[in-house]
Amino acid sequence: MPIVDALLPEYDHELATTRRLLERVPETEFGWKPHEKSMTLGQLAGHIANLPFWLSATMNAPFYDVTAGDKEARLDPPESREVMLKEFDEKVSKARASLVKATDAEMMAPWALKSGGHEIFSMPRAAAVRSFVMNHLIHHRGQLSVYLRLQNVPLPSMYGPTADEQ
């Protein structure tokens, strides 16, 4: 089985689940944060909505330098939930298209994250997709679910029913 065929069902499930959570983010609370050192709700939701960009970046080049000033790598809060969801859907589709066409050789090729030319880490592209993109997304999605719970927003199912759905 090609590596991509093993990753796509997980990708499709996790991104659909993520969208259901992003749909619940209240625009009126974009500026709220649970602690002074935390991101705001809007920044966190915007970061999550932008994470599919990182899959495209991982698939389309042998490395990514975070100091490149790429506008798509931003942490800016979205201007609205509607815009955030539209951009998320576009990035999910673009990222999936870049993943679908990858060969096993491309998935096993080294990929690196850099900062100012300094290598932060290097690993096979398949591992970067799982850790740097998917696990990263799931981590922040967990944070977002706590933010939403603290705002009394009913949570959607992730891997089974939530307390709000029972």
VMD Tcl script that builds the backbone (N, CA, C; Angstrom):
set m [mol new atoms 498]
animate dup $m
set s [atomselect $m all]
$s set {name element resname resid chain x y z} {
  {N N MET 1 A 0.847 -1.179 0.000}
  {CA C MET 1 A 0.000 0.000 0.000}
  {C C MET 1 A 0.893 1.243 0.000}
  {N N PRO 2 A 0.618 2.178 -0.886}
  {CA C PRO 2 A 1.383 3.431 -0.877}
  {C C PRO 2 A 1.192 4.195 0.443}
  {N N ILE 3 A 2.223 4.879 0.858}
  {CA C ILE 3 A 2.194 5.651 2.110}
  {C C ILE 3 A 1.018 6.621 2.130}
  {N N VAL 4 A 0.805 7.283 1.016}
  {CA C VAL 4 A -0.272 8.279 0.929}
  {C C VAL 4 A -1.632 7.642 1.204}
  {N N ASP 5 A -1.831 6.420 0.723}
  {CA C ASP 5 A -3.113 5.744 0.946}
  {C C ASP 5 A -3.359 5.457 2.422}
  {N N ALA 6 A -2.297 5.321 3.188}
  {CA C ALA 6 A -2.440 5.131 4.632}
  {C C ALA 6 A -2.726 6.451 5.345}
  {N N LEU 7 A -2.232 7.555 4.803}
  {CA C LEU 7 A -2.402 8.865 5.442}
  {C C LEU 7 A -3.731 9.550 5.114}
  {N N LEU 8 A -4.250 9.325 3.915}
  {CA C LEU 8 A -5.442 10.067 3.476}
  {C C LEU 8 A -6.687 9.862 4.339}
  {N N PRO 9 A -7.022 8.642 4.761}
  {CA C PRO 9 A -8.214 8.508 5.620}
  {C C PRO 9 A -8.080 9.303 6.924}
  {N N GLU 10 A -6.888 9.275 7.515}
  {CA C GLU 10 A -6.659 10.054 8.737}
  {C C GLU 10 A -6.782 11.549 8.438}
  {N N TYR 11 A -6.159 11.988 7.351}
  {CA C TYR 11 A -6.226 13.398 6.960}
  {C C TYR 11 A -7.687 13.827 6.804}
  {N N ASP 12 A -8.440 13.067 6.031}
  {CA C ASP 12 A -9.841 13.434 5.782}
  {C C ASP 12 A -10.648 13.487 7.079}
  {N N HIS 13 A -10.463 12.498 7.948}
  {CA C HIS 13 A -11.201 12.467 9.210}
  {C C HIS 13 A -10.813 13.640 10.114}
  {N N GLU 14 A -9.518 13.843 10.315}
  {CA C GLU 14 A -9.064 14.883 11.243}
  {C C GLU 14 A -9.430 16.284 10.760}
  {N N LEU 15 A -9.357 16.521 9.460}
  {CA C LEU 15 A -9.685 17.857 8.960}
  {C C LEU 15 A -11.185 18.114 8.986}
  {N N ALA 16 A -11.996 17.083 8.748}
  {CA C ALA 16 A -13.454 17.252 8.867}
  {C C ALA 16 A -13.829 17.530 10.322}
  {N N THR 17 A -13.192 16.813 11.240}
  {CA C THR 17 A -13.432 17.021 12.667}
  {C C THR 17 A -13.003 18.423 13.085}
  {N N THR 18 A -11.871 18.852 12.572}
  {CA C THR 18 A -11.367 20.193 12.885}
  {C C THR 18 A -12.331 21.260 12.389}
  {N N ARG 19 A -12.875 21.072 11.199}
  {CA C ARG 19 A -13.814 22.062 10.665}
  {C C ARG 19 A -15.041 22.186 11.565}
  {N N ARG 20 A -15.551 21.056 12.044}
  {CA C ARG 20 A -16.724 21.103 12.936}
  {C C ARG 20 A -16.435 21.929 14.188}
  {N N LEU 21 A -15.218 21.842 14.689}
  {CA C LEU 21 A -14.857 22.637 15.865}
  {C C LEU 21 A -14.724 24.115 15.491}
  {N N LEU 22 A -14.072 24.403 14.366}
  {CA C LEU 22 A -13.906 25.798 13.939}
  {C C LEU 22 A -15.250 26.479 13.680}
  {N N GLU 23 A -16.233 25.709 13.231}
  {CA C GLU 23 A -17.573 26.265 12.989}
  {C C GLU 23 A -18.197 26.830 14.260}
  {N N ARG 24 A -17.743 26.378 15.407}
  {CA C ARG 24 A -18.326 26.790 16.690}
  {C C ARG 24 A -17.623 27.984 17.330}
  {N N VAL 25 A -16.539 28.444 16.747}
  {CA C VAL 25 A -15.772 29.545 17.348}
  {C C VAL 25 A -16.597 30.833 17.284}
  {N N PRO 26 A -16.914 31.428 18.438}
  {CA C PRO 26 A -17.716 32.660 18.438}
  {C C PRO 26 A -16.868 33.888 18.080}
  {N N GLU 27 A -17.266 34.570 17.025}
  {CA C GLU 27 A -16.544 35.778 16.596}
  {C C GLU 27 A -16.459 36.816 17.707}
  {N N THR 28 A -17.488 36.876 18.519}
  {CA C THR 28 A -17.524 37.892 19.580}
  {C C THR 28 A -16.444 37.668 20.628}
  {N N GLU 29 A -15.838 36.487 20.631}
  {CA C GLU 29 A -14.817 36.155 21.632}
  {C C GLU 29 A -13.422 36.003 21.022}
  {N N PHE 30 A -13.218 36.465 19.791}
  {CA C PHE 30 A -11.902 36.340 19.147}
  {C C PHE 30 A -10.776 36.920 20.008}
  {N N GLY 31 A -11.051 37.940 20.777}
  {CA C GLY 31 A -10.019 38.584 21.596}
  {C C GLY 31 A -9.805 37.953 22.960}
  {N N TRP 32 A -10.642 36.974 23.336}
  {CA C TRP 32 A -10.545 36.352 24.655}
  {C C TRP 32 A -9.375 35.379 24.719}
  {N N LYS 33 A -8.722 35.320 25.880}
  {CA C LYS 33 A -7.703 34.300 26.111}
  {C C LYS 33 A -7.759 33.870 27.568}
  {N N PRO 34 A -7.452 32.592 27.839}
  {CA C PRO 34 A -7.596 32.070 29.195}
  {C C PRO 34 A -6.483 32.497 30.146}
  {N N HIS 35 A -5.384 32.990 29.607}
  {CA C HIS 35 A -4.237 33.375 30.428}
  {C C HIS 35 A -3.461 34.439 29.668}
  {N N GLU 36 A -2.785 35.298 30.395}
  {CA C GLU 36 A -2.047 36.391 29.747}
  {C C GLU 36 A -0.976 35.894 28.776}
  {N N LYS 37 A -0.448 34.698 28.986}
  {CA C LYS 37 A 0.588 34.165 28.096}
  {C C LYS 37 A 0.015 33.340 26.942}
  {N N SER 38 A -1.280 33.144 26.934}
  {CA C SER 38 A -1.934 32.334 25.904}
  {C C SER 38 A -2.242 33.160 24.665}
  {N N MET 39 A -2.411 32.458 23.540}
  {CA C MET 39 A -2.929 33.103 22.339}
  {C C MET 39 A -4.387 33.472 22.595}
  {N N THR 40 A -4.882 34.459 21.866}
  {CA C THR 40 A -6.313 34.747 21.934}
  {C C THR 40 A -7.064 33.624 21.215}
  {N N LEU 41 A -8.353 33.559 21.468}
  {CA C LEU 41 A -9.194 32.581 20.789}
  {C C LEU 41 A -9.089 32.753 19.274}
  {N N GLY 42 A -9.106 33.991 18.809}
  {CA C GLY 42 A -8.994 34.253 17.376}
  {C C GLY 42 A -7.648 33.830 16.809}
  {N N GLN 43 A -6.567 34.099 17.537}
  {CA C GLN 43 A -5.240 33.682 17.068}
  {C C GLN 43 A -5.144 32.161 16.989}
  {N N LEU 44 A -5.633 31.482 18.019}
  {CA C LEU 44 A -5.570 30.022 18.041}
  {C C LEU 44 A -6.414 29.430 16.919}
  {N N ALA 45 A -7.637 29.912 16.758}
  {CA C ALA 45 A -8.502 29.408 15.686}
  {C C ALA 45 A -7.888 29.699 14.322}
  {N N GLY 46 A -7.327 30.897 14.154}
  {CA C GLY 46 A -6.680 31.243 12.893}
  {C C GLY 46 A -5.477 30.360 12.608}
  {N N HIS 47 A -4.698 30.060 13.640}
  {CA C HIS 47 A -3.534 29.184 13.478}
  {C C HIS 47 A -3.977 27.787 13.041}
  {N N ILE 48 A -5.003 27.269 13.691}
  {CA C ILE 48 A -5.520 25.946 13.329}
  {C C ILE 48 A -6.043 25.953 11.893}
  {N N ALA 49 A -6.787 26.985 11.546}
  {CA C ALA 49 A -7.335 27.084 10.195}
  {C C ALA 49 A -6.236 27.187 9.146}
  {N N ASN 50 A -5.083 27.675 9.543}
  {CA C ASN 50 A -3.962 27.842 8.625}
  {C C ASN 50 A -3.069 26.605 8.535}
  {N N LEU 51 A -3.180 25.683 9.467}
  {CA C LEU 51 A -2.258 24.542 9.492}
  {C C LEU 51 A -2.262 23.690 8.222}
  {N N PRO 52 A -3.359 23.556 7.481}
  {CA C PRO 52 A -3.250 22.822 6.217}
  {C C PRO 52 A -2.230 23.439 5.248}
  {N N PHE 53 A -1.975 24.743 5.364}
  {CA C PHE 53 A -0.916 25.361 4.557}
  {C C PHE 53 A 0.410 24.650 4.787}
  {N N TRP 54 A 0.659 24.260 6.038}
  {CA C TRP 54 A 1.935 23.615 6.361}
  {C C TRP 54 A 2.071 22.269 5.672}
  {N N LEU 55 A 0.969 21.586 5.417}
  {CA C LEU 55 A 1.045 20.337 4.660}
  {C C LEU 55 A 1.473 20.634 3.230}
  {N N SER 56 A 0.865 21.638 2.617}
  {CA C SER 56 A 1.275 22.022 1.262}
  {C C SER 56 A 2.745 22.419 1.231}
  {N N ALA 57 A 3.173 23.202 2.218}
  {CA C ALA 57 A 4.573 23.632 2.281}
  {C C ALA 57 A 5.504 22.437 2.460}
  {N N THR 58 A 5.084 21.464 3.239}
  {CA C THR 58 A 5.891 20.265 3.470}
  {C C THR 58 A 5.984 19.419 2.204}
  {N N MET 59 A 4.904 19.342 1.463}
  {CA C MET 59 A 4.880 18.495 0.268}
  {C C MET 59 A 5.572 19.136 -0.931}
  {N N ASN 60 A 5.620 20.451 -0.985}
  {CA C ASN 60 A 6.059 21.125 -2.206}
  {C C ASN 60 A 7.494 21.630 -2.208}
  {N N ALA 61 A 8.244 21.384 -1.150}
  {CA C ALA 61 A 9.640 21.835 -1.099}
  {C C ALA 61 A 10.409 20.938 -0.128}
  {N N PRO 62 A 11.733 20.864 -0.261}
  {CA C PRO 62 A 12.526 20.007 0.628}
  {C C PRO 62 A 12.718 20.581 2.030}
  {N N PHE 63 A 12.363 21.861 2.210}
  {CA C PHE 63 A 12.460 22.482 3.536}
  {C C PHE 63 A 11.553 23.700 3.563}
  {N N TYR 64 A 11.321 24.196 4.764}
  {CA C TYR 64 A 10.600 25.458 4.929}
  {C C TYR 64 A 11.353 26.272 5.958}
  {N N ASP 65 A 11.593 27.531 5.632}
  {CA C ASP 65 A 12.265 28.446 6.557}
  {C C ASP 65 A 11.217 29.397 7.121}
  {N N VAL 66 A 11.005 29.319 8.428}
  {CA C VAL 66 A 9.959 30.118 9.068}
  {C C VAL 66 A 10.245 31.613 9.035}
  {N N THR 67 A 11.467 31.994 8.733}
  {CA C THR 67 A 11.801 33.420 8.656}
  {C C THR 67 A 11.636 33.972 7.246}
  {N N ALA 68 A 11.088 33.172 6.343}
  {CA C ALA 68 A 10.943 33.598 4.950}
  {C C ALA 68 A 9.927 34.721 4.776}
  {N N GLY 69 A 9.126 34.994 5.800}
  {CA C GLY 69 A 8.148 36.081 5.718}
  {C C GLY 69 A 6.933 35.730 4.888}
  {N N ASP 70 A 6.668 34.455 4.700}
  {CA C ASP 70 A 5.528 33.999 3.922}
  {C C ASP 70 A 4.233 34.404 4.620}
  {N N LYS 71 A 3.404 35.157 3.918}
  {CA C LYS 71 A 2.147 35.642 4.496}
  {C C LYS 71 A 1.240 34.492 4.943}
  {N N GLU 72 A 1.305 33.364 4.229}
  {CA C GLU 72 A 0.438 32.236 4.575}
  {C C GLU 72 A 0.830 31.568 5.886}
  {N N ALA 73 A 2.022 31.822 6.377}
  {CA C ALA 73 A 2.482 31.189 7.619}
  {C C ALA 73 A 2.107 32.006 8.846}
  {N N ARG 74 A 1.191 32.903 8.702}
  {CA C ARG 74 A 0.848 33.869 9.747}
  {C C ARG 74 A 0.113 33.259 10.941}
  {N N LEU 75 A 0.075 34.025 12.006}
  {CA C LEU 75 A -0.692 33.684 13.205}
  {C C LEU 75 A -1.764 34.736 13.474}
  {N N ASP 76 A -2.070 35.548 12.484}
  {CA C ASP 76 A -3.048 36.616 12.670}
  {C C ASP 76 A -4.435 36.040 12.939}
  {N N PRO 77 A -5.206 36.706 13.795}
  {CA C PRO 77 A -6.587 36.247 13.975}
  {C C PRO 77 A -7.379 36.504 12.693}
  {N N PRO 78 A -8.362 35.667 12.409}
  {CA C PRO 78 A -9.164 35.864 11.198}
  {C C PRO 78 A -10.053 37.096 11.329}
  {N N GLU 79 A -10.467 37.633 10.189}
  {CA C GLU 79 A -11.357 38.799 10.236}
  {C C GLU 79 A -12.781 38.398 10.601}
  {N N SER 80 A -13.153 37.151 10.304}
  {CA C SER 80 A -14.476 36.639 10.675}
  {C C SER 80 A -14.440 35.112 10.628}
  {N N ARG 81 A -15.423 34.482 11.243}
  {CA C ARG 81 A -15.510 33.017 11.188}
  {C C ARG 81 A -15.748 32.568 9.752}
  {N N GLU 82 A -16.590 33.296 9.031}
  {CA C GLU 82 A -16.892 32.938 7.645}
  {C C GLU 82 A -15.630 32.945 6.787}
  {N N VAL 83 A -14.828 33.985 6.899}
  {CA C VAL 83 A -13.581 34.074 6.132}
  {C C VAL 83 A -12.620 32.969 6.568}
  {N N MET 84 A -12.525 32.736 7.871}
  {CA C MET 84 A -11.643 31.691 8.393}
  {C C MET 84 A -12.020 30.327 7.805}
  {N N LEU 85 A -13.312 29.999 7.787}
  {CA C LEU 85 A -13.754 28.710 7.266}
  {C C LEU 85 A -13.525 28.600 5.764}
  {N N LYS 86 A -13.736 29.679 5.051}
  {CA C LYS 86 A -13.490 29.679 3.603}
  {C C LYS 86 A -12.013 29.420 3.319}
  {N N GLU 87 A -11.128 30.127 4.023}
  {CA C GLU 87 A -9.690 29.936 3.830}
  {C C GLU 87 A -9.266 28.535 4.264}
  {N N PHE 88 A -9.837 28.044 5.355}
  {CA C PHE 88 A -9.545 26.688 5.821}
  {C C PHE 88 A -9.911 25.677 4.740}
  {N N ASP 89 A -11.120 25.772 4.200}
  {CA C ASP 89 A -11.564 24.830 3.169}
  {C C ASP 89 A -10.645 24.860 1.952}
  {N N GLU 90 A -10.236 26.052 1.539}
  {CA C GLU 90 A -9.333 26.175 0.393}
  {C C GLU 90 A -7.988 25.515 0.683}
  {N N LYS 91 A -7.466 25.740 1.874}
  {CA C LYS 91 A -6.161 25.168 2.234}
  {C C LYS 91 A -6.244 23.657 2.410}
  {N N VAL 92 A -7.350 23.161 2.951}
  {CA C VAL 92 A -7.544 21.716 3.099}
  {C C VAL 92 A -7.539 21.055 1.725}
  {N N SER 93 A -8.259 21.645 0.781}
  {CA C SER 93 A -8.338 21.100 -0.572}
  {C C SER 93 A -6.973 21.134 -1.264}
  {N N LYS 94 A -6.295 22.249 -1.170}
  {CA C LYS 94 A -4.974 22.397 -1.792}
  {C C LYS 94 A -3.972 21.419 -1.172}
  {N N ALA 95 A -4.001 21.289 0.147}
  {CA C ALA 95 A -3.078 20.381 0.831}
  {C C ALA 95 A -3.359 18.935 0.439}
  {N N ARG 96 A -4.634 18.575 0.378}
  {CA C ARG 96 A -4.982 17.201 0.002}
  {C C ARG 96 A -4.499 16.895 -1.407}
  {N N ALA 97 A -4.668 17.845 -2.313}
  {CA C ALA 97 A -4.206 17.652 -3.692}
  {C C ALA 97 A -2.697 17.441 -3.747}
  {N N SER 98 A -1.949 18.140 -2.917}
  {CA C SER 98 A -0.494 17.961 -2.913}
  {C C SER 98 A -0.105 16.619 -2.293}
  {N N LEU 99 A -0.901 16.124 -1.372}
  {CA C LEU 99 A -0.623 14.836 -0.735}
  {C C LEU 99 A -0.969 13.675 -1.669}
  {N N VAL 100 A -2.109 13.748 -2.338}
  {CA C VAL 100 A -2.593 12.662 -3.192}
  {C C VAL 100 A -1.579 12.267 -4.259}
  {N N LYS 101 A -0.887 13.228 -4.810}
  {CA C LYS 101 A 0.011 12.936 -5.936}
  {C C LYS 101 A 1.405 12.472 -5.513}
  {N N ALA 102 A 1.682 12.430 -4.223}
  {CA C ALA 102 A 3.028 12.090 -3.753}
  {C C ALA 102 A 3.331 10.600 -3.899}
  {N N THR 103 A 4.536 10.320 -4.339}
  {CA C THR 103 A 5.018 8.941 -4.436}
  {C C THR 103 A 5.641 8.528 -3.104}
  {N N ASP 104 A 5.853 7.237 -2.937}
  {CA C ASP 104 A 6.526 6.761 -1.728}
  {C C ASP 104 A 7.926 7.357 -1.618}
  {N N ALA 105 A 8.617 7.479 -2.735}
  {CA C ALA 105 A 9.967 8.064 -2.707}
  {C C ALA 105 A 9.915 9.505 -2.203}
  {N N GLU 106 A 8.927 10.265 -2.652}
  {CA C GLU 106 A 8.784 11.648 -2.178}
  {C C GLU 106 A 8.422 11.690 -0.696}
  {N N MET 107 A 7.606 10.742 -0.258}
  {CA C MET 107 A 7.206 10.715 1.152}
  {C C MET 107 A 8.367 10.330 2.066}
  {N N MET 108 A 9.313 9.571 1.553}
  {CA C MET 108 A 10.459 9.153 2.363}
  {C C MET 108 A 11.666 10.075 2.198}
  {N N ALA 109 A 11.572 11.052 1.305}
  {CA C ALA 109 A 12.673 12.006 1.119}
  {C C ALA 109 A 12.806 12.889 2.356}
  {N N PRO 110 A 14.012 13.325 2.682}
  {CA C PRO 110 A 14.197 14.197 3.849}
  {C C PRO 110 A 13.484 15.536 3.660}
  {N N TRP 111 A 12.924 16.024 4.750}
  {CA C TRP 111 A 12.305 17.349 4.780}
  {C C TRP 111 A 12.792 18.038 6.045}
  {N N ALA 112 A 13.040 19.339 5.947}
  {CA C ALA 112 A 13.584 20.068 7.100}
  {C C ALA 112 A 12.794 21.333 7.378}
  {N N LEU 113 A 12.721 21.672 8.650}
  {CA C LEU 113 A 12.204 22.960 9.098}
  {C C LEU 113 A 13.409 23.783 9.508}
  {N N LYS 114 A 13.465 25.010 8.998}
  {CA C LYS 114 A 14.596 25.883 9.284}
  {C C LYS 114 A 14.112 27.220 9.821}
  {N N SER 115 A 15.022 27.914 10.475}
  {CA C SER 115 A 14.782 29.279 10.941}
  {C C SER 115 A 16.043 30.073 10.657}
  {N N GLY 116 A 15.930 31.006 9.723}
  {CA C GLY 116 A 17.097 31.795 9.344}
  {C C GLY 116 A 18.226 30.939 8.808}
  {N N GLY 117 A 17.896 29.869 8.116}
  {CA C GLY 117 A 18.900 28.975 7.570}
  {C C GLY 117 A 19.368 27.904 8.542}
  {N N HIS 118 A 19.088 28.077 9.830}
  {CA C HIS 118 A 19.464 27.082 10.843}
  {C C HIS 118 A 18.426 25.963 10.847}
  {N N GLU 119 A 18.878 24.728 10.738}
  {CA C GLU 119 A 17.964 23.593 10.717}
  {C C GLU 119 A 17.440 23.285 12.118}
  {N N ILE 120 A 16.130 23.329 12.271}
  {CA C ILE 120 A 15.488 23.001 13.541}
  {C C ILE 120 A 15.329 21.485 13.647}
  {N N PHE 121 A 14.847 20.865 12.574}
  {CA C PHE 121 A 14.787 19.406 12.509}
  {C C PHE 121 A 14.715 18.962 11.064}
  {N N SER 122 A 15.058 17.712 10.856}
  {CA C SER 122 A 14.950 17.071 9.554}
  {C C SER 122 A 14.453 15.654 9.780}
  {N N MET 123 A 13.541 15.219 8.938}
  {CA C MET 123 A 12.986 13.864 9.033}
  {C C MET 123 A 12.369 13.511 7.691}
  {N N PRO 124 A 12.041 12.240 7.467}
  {CA C PRO 124 A 11.347 11.902 6.228}
  {C C PRO 124 A 10.040 12.702 6.123}
  {N N ARG 125 A 9.705 13.079 4.910}
  {CA C ARG 125 A 8.509 13.896 4.680}
  {C C ARG 125 A 7.258 13.255 5.303}
  {N N ALA 126 A 7.120 11.935 5.206}
  {CA C ALA 126 A 5.954 11.261 5.801}
  {C C ALA 126 A 5.897 11.502 7.303}
  {N N ALA 127 A 7.039 11.469 7.963}
  {CA C ALA 127 A 7.081 11.727 9.408}
  {C C ALA 127 A 6.751 13.185 9.701}
  {N N ALA 128 A 7.219 14.087 8.855}
  {CA C ALA 128 A 6.914 15.511 9.041}
  {C C ALA 128 A 5.420 15.766 8.878}
  {N N VAL 129 A 4.800 15.090 7.923}
  {CA C VAL 129 A 3.349 15.236 7.733}
  {C C VAL 129 A 2.615 14.790 8.993}
  {N N ARG 130 A 3.023 13.665 9.562}
  {CA C ARG 130 A 2.358 13.150 10.766}
  {C C ARG 130 A 2.630 14.018 11.985}
  {N N SER 131 A 3.893 14.390 12.224}
  {CA C SER 131 A 4.211 15.114 13.464}
  {C C SER 131 A 4.038 16.620 13.321}
  {N N PHE 132 A 4.709 17.207 12.375}
  {CA C PHE 132 A 4.718 18.660 12.221}
  {C C PHE 132 A 3.360 19.208 11.788}
  {N N VAL 133 A 2.625 18.426 11.000}
  {CA C VAL 133 A 1.329 18.906 10.514}
  {C C VAL 133 A 0.167 18.290 11.311}
  {N N MET 134 A -0.017 16.980 11.212}
  {CA C MET 134 A -1.208 16.360 11.806}
  {C C MET 134 A -1.208 16.415 13.337}
  {N N ASN 135 A -0.122 15.977 13.968}
  {CA C ASN 135 A -0.087 16.011 15.431}
  {C C ASN 135 A -0.154 17.443 15.950}
  {N N HIS 136 A 0.473 18.349 15.237}
  {CA C HIS 136 A 0.448 19.777 15.574}
  {C C HIS 136 A -0.999 20.284 15.538}
  {N N LEU 137 A -1.710 19.925 14.472}
  {CA C LEU 137 A -3.110 20.331 14.330}
  {C C LEU 137 A -3.960 19.754 15.465}
  {N N ILE 138 A -3.783 18.476 15.760}
  {CA C ILE 138 A -4.573 17.829 16.805}
  {C C ILE 138 A -4.268 18.446 18.167}
  {N N HIS 139 A -3.008 18.761 18.415}
  {CA C HIS 139 A -2.613 19.422 19.671}
  {C C HIS 139 A -3.371 20.744 19.845}
  {N N HIS 140 A -3.321 21.590 18.825}
  {CA C HIS 140 A -3.991 22.889 18.935}
  {C C HIS 140 A -5.513 22.746 18.938}
  {N N ARG 141 A -6.023 21.736 18.262}
  {CA C ARG 141 A -7.469 21.500 18.299}
  {C C ARG 141 A -7.904 21.159 19.723}
  {N N GLY 142 A -7.085 20.407 20.439}
  {CA C GLY 142 A -7.372 20.119 21.846}
  {C C GLY 142 A -7.386 21.388 22.675}
  {N N GLN 143 A -6.416 22.271 22.425}
  {CA C GLN 143 A -6.407 23.561 23.130}
  {C C GLN 143 A -7.687 24.334 22.828}
  {N N LEU 144 A -8.060 24.361 21.547}
  {CA C LEU 144 A -9.256 25.111 21.156}
  {C C LEU 144 A -10.504 24.544 21.825}
  {N N SER 145 A -10.575 23.237 21.965}
  {CA C SER 145 A -11.754 22.662 22.623}
  {C C SER 145 A -11.834 23.114 24.083}
  {N N VAL 146 A -10.694 23.270 24.742}
  {CA C VAL 146 A -10.700 23.783 26.123}
  {C C VAL 146 A -11.126 25.251 26.133}
  {N N TYR 147 A -10.587 26.048 25.211}
  {CA C TYR 147 A -10.995 27.456 25.118}
  {C C TYR 147 A -12.512 27.549 24.961}
  {N N LEU 148 A -13.061 26.733 24.038}
  {CA C LEU 148 A -14.501 26.789 23.781}
  {C C LEU 148 A -15.306 26.320 24.988}
  {N N ARG 149 A -14.825 25.286 25.657}
  {CA C ARG 149 A -15.513 24.806 26.864}
  {C C ARG 149 A -15.559 25.921 27.908}
  {N N LEU 150 A -14.451 26.655 28.066}
  {CA C LEU 150 A -14.407 27.754 29.035}
  {C C LEU 150 A -15.345 28.898 28.653}
  {N N GLN 151 A -15.729 28.956 27.384}
  {CA C GLN 151 A -16.689 29.952 26.913}
  {C C GLN 151 A -18.109 29.379 26.840}
  {N N ASN 152 A -18.294 28.179 27.394}
  {CA C ASN 152 A -19.601 27.505 27.396}
  {C C ASN 152 A -20.148 27.238 25.999}
  {N N VAL 153 A -19.253 26.981 25.057}
  {CA C VAL 153 A -19.655 26.623 23.697}
  {C C VAL 153 A -19.780 25.098 23.637}
  {N N PRO 154 A -20.927 24.571 23.207}
  {CA C PRO 154 A -21.081 23.117 23.089}
  {C C PRO 154 A -20.065 22.542 22.091}
  {N N LEU 155 A -19.424 21.451 22.488}
  {CA C LEU 155 A -18.376 20.857 21.663}
  {C C LEU 155 A -18.919 19.742 20.784}
  {N N PRO 156 A -18.437 19.663 19.535}
  {CA C PRO 156 A -18.841 18.568 18.654}
  {C C PRO 156 A -18.047 17.301 18.972}
  {N N SER 157 A -18.517 16.201 18.467}
  {CA C SER 157 A -17.823 14.932 18.618}
  {C C SER 157 A -16.480 14.967 17.891}
  {N N MET 158 A -15.471 14.393 18.516}
  {CA C MET 158 A -14.163 14.230 17.874}
  {C C MET 158 A -13.965 12.750 17.528}
  {N N TYR 159 A -13.938 11.914 18.563}
  {CA C TYR 159 A -13.750 10.471 18.396}
  {C C TYR 159 A -14.892 9.693 19.031}
  {N N GLY 160 A -15.852 10.383 19.516}
  {CA C GLY 160 A -17.019 9.815 20.168}
  {C C GLY 160 A -17.827 10.975 20.718}
  {N N PRO 161 A -18.996 10.703 21.276}
  {CA C PRO 161 A -19.851 11.795 21.743}
  {C C PRO 161 A -19.203 12.612 22.856}
  {N N THR 162 A -19.477 13.890 22.858}
  {CA C THR 162 A -19.018 14.773 23.926}
  {C C THR 162 A -20.115 14.861 24.985}
  {N N ALA 163 A -19.792 15.468 26.105}
  {CA C ALA 163 A -20.791 15.659 27.163}
  {C C ALA 163 A -21.970 16.480 26.646}
  {N N ASP 164 A -21.730 17.308 25.635}
  {CA C ASP 164 A -22.795 18.143 25.075}
  {C C ASP 164 A -23.724 17.359 24.161}
  {N N GLU 165 A -23.284 16.214 23.674}
  {CA C GLU 165 A -24.076 15.441 22.723}
  {C C GLU 165 A -24.749 14.228 23.347}
  {N N GLN 166 A -24.553 14.011 24.640}
  {CA C GLN 166 A -25.152 12.834 25.284}
  {C C GLN 166 A -26.515 13.159 25.851}
}
mol reanalyze $m
mol bondsrecalc $m
mol representation Tube
mol addrep $m
